[in-house]
Amino acid sequence: MLFEFGIKDIIDIFLVAMMLYYIYRLMKESRSLNVFIGIMMFVVVWLFVSQILDMRLLGAILDKLVSVGVIALIVIFQEDIRKFLYNMGAHQRMKAIVKLFSFDKDSNEEVDKAAIMPIVLACLSMSKRKVGALIVIEREDPLDTIADTGDKIDANINQRLIENIFFKNSPLHDGAMVIADKRIKAAGCILPVSHEQNIPKELGLRHRAALGISQECDAIAIVVSEETGGITVAIKGNFKLRLSAEKLESILTEQGAIRP
C-alpha cells in the first residue's frame, strides 16, 4: 500500500488539531487573530513549496525563515505564551492530578477565617459609605513584584487599618492593597490592567485592574466600587458581581484565600 492510515495517524491529526485550536484561541484573546491567519498561510506556502513542488532554493530560504520566525514569535508573544501555559497549568484537571500525587492533600481545605473576617467587614463598611477599594490576596503565585510597586506596610490584617488606607484623603487609597502570608504586605500598588473588550462599561479602572491581576496569576482581587458601593471579586479572569458580605465570606472561604 502506498499509504497506511491507522489509529496512530488519527491520534496525530487530533493532537495537531487541538494544538492549532488552542493557538487560535490564544491569538484571538490577545487580539492577534490576523497574525495567526498570516502564520498559517505562510506555513501552507512553505509546505507546498518544500514538500510538494520540491523547490530546493526557495524551500531552503523558507526553512531559514521558519527557524528564525519561531524564535521571533516567542519573543513577540512571550506574555501571551506565559498566560496560555499558566491557564493550562491552572486547569482543574491538572490541579486534580497534582493533588493526587501530593502528600499535602488537606492543606487546601484549611482556611483562616479569623483573618478573612476583617477583610469582609472592612469591605462591607466601605460599601455602605461608597469608599473605593482594591484588595489583592496572594495564594500560590507570589505577588512580590506587585508589592514592590507600592509602599511596604507589613502589618496584621485589621479592619480599621484597611478602611484608613482606602479613606479618600489617604495617599494610598488609589492603589491596590496586597495581602500575603496573613499580613497586609503593601498598599498603593500598581496592577496590570485588563484590555478585555467585553467588560461592562459601568465597571471602572479598579475592576479592570482586578481582572488583569486575576488573569495573570491565581490571586483573588476584591473591588469596592466608589460609584455604587458594590462589592466585586475577580478570580481566574472572571467577575463575581454584586456580592453581599455573606457571599464574599463564602467565596474567600471556598477559594482558600488565607490559610493558617
Secondary structure, DSSP 4 states (H G I P E B T S, - for coil): ------HHHHHHHHHHHHHHHHHHHHHHHTT-HHHHHHHHHHHHHHHIIIIIS--HHHHHHHHHHHHHHHHHHHHHTHHHHHHHHHHHHTSHHHHHHHHHT-S-TTGGG---HHHHHHHHHHHHHHHHTT--EEEEE--SS--HHHHTTSEEEEEE--HHHHHHHTSTTSTTTTSEEEEETTEEEEEEE--PPP--TTS-TT--HHHHHHHHHHHHSS-EEEEE-TTT--EEEEETTEEE-S--HHHHHHHHHHTT-S--
